[in-house]
Amino acid sequence: MTDPVSPARRSAALVIFYNIAATLVLLLVLEGIASVYYAFRGAFATPPVAESLYTEYDRDLGWVSLPNVYLPNMYGPGKYLRTNSLRFRNNANFAPIVPAGKARIICSGDSFTFGFGMDNDHTWPQLLATRAPNLETVNMGQGGYGADQAYLWYKRDAAPLNHDIQIFAIILPDLYRMQHPMFNGYGKPVLAVENDRLVTSNVPVPRSLTVRSPKLLRVQNAVLNLNITRLLRRMLGLDMVEVTENQKDRNRATAEVLVPMLDDLRETNRSRNSVLVLAYLPTREEYGADSGASWRKFLTVYAQQHGVLFIDLADDFRRLPPGELDKLFIATGTINFPGAAGHYTEAGNAFVADLIYRQLLANPETAAKLHTR
């Protein structure tokens, strides 16, 4: 027969239980404090977005480079960034009329065209200009731009410049950026088709409070990185991957916008006695997986149907062995800016410039524009 638990033993067990519970609560509180501390420390220790150092708000585009900027050590010692009076990443201004004997190429795109991490002399547009003594290139790349913003910027600010060729360069994320009215806290315009016409919405682009105050943006990032925030988002289903069909619908809508957008680029270039060239620039993530296959096929079909030169560099990158491929992309930790890793190195930019130049020469229409025939 078991003896009943004595009051003294029961009291001792309760003390032990309460001590264990109090210890666990204390550990949870300390864990919470540590989570908050490291989240805020990490947010405020992270360098500012590179574009915040040389861009300003633009009511039509969201953001655009400031004119006549010179940052001598933007990406490291001697890795300078300079813009001209038209806000393009070039060391000098351009006359409206192409100088006699010269061929002018406007290069439109995002940070891969802008040359994130490189000085002005080692972006692929500038390296392209060195492939022949009569070439001059206008760098209309801009960090974070979607293909829609690159199109709108060209339409608005390239108007004063005569040119022979426009290279409209696209990376895969540029197409997904078209599907949203914001990128990394910055508002942007959105293109859509209404009544068979291309229209721009979300303009004037709203100014974000976090953009007005970089400190507020860092607080927002810190809160989003708290473990409790992550847990709540997961419990509420906010971090669930969206249904594939929804993404297919968005992609379908983007394709419907791309067609009239590219049509307008063709017509605009034709009216300026210029030739439109489409270029697909691969990212490091695409090696070993063809995540951009459907979009590359879409652009290939469009180019074939409309007689447009399409320079698809994905296979050229994919044919390289992994060791050689890694030399073309900036490694993690090399440049102290968020998002720097994965952009082209000097070797990567040179590789792109060489491939594009060869294909421009191989195409009769663009070769004639380069005055090589």
Beta strands, then each sheet from edge to edge (+ up, - down):
strand 1: 55-58
strand 2: 62-65
strand 3: 70-71
strand 4: 81-82
strand 5: 103-109
strand 6: 135-141
strand 7: 165-170
strand 8: 182-183
strand 9: 186-187
strand 10: 190-194
strand 11: 197-201
strand 12: 275-280
strand 13: 309-312
sheet 1: 1+ 2-
sheet 2: 3+ 4-
sheet 3: 6+ 5+ 7+ 12+ 13+
sheet 4: 8+ 9-
sheet 5: 10+ 11-
end
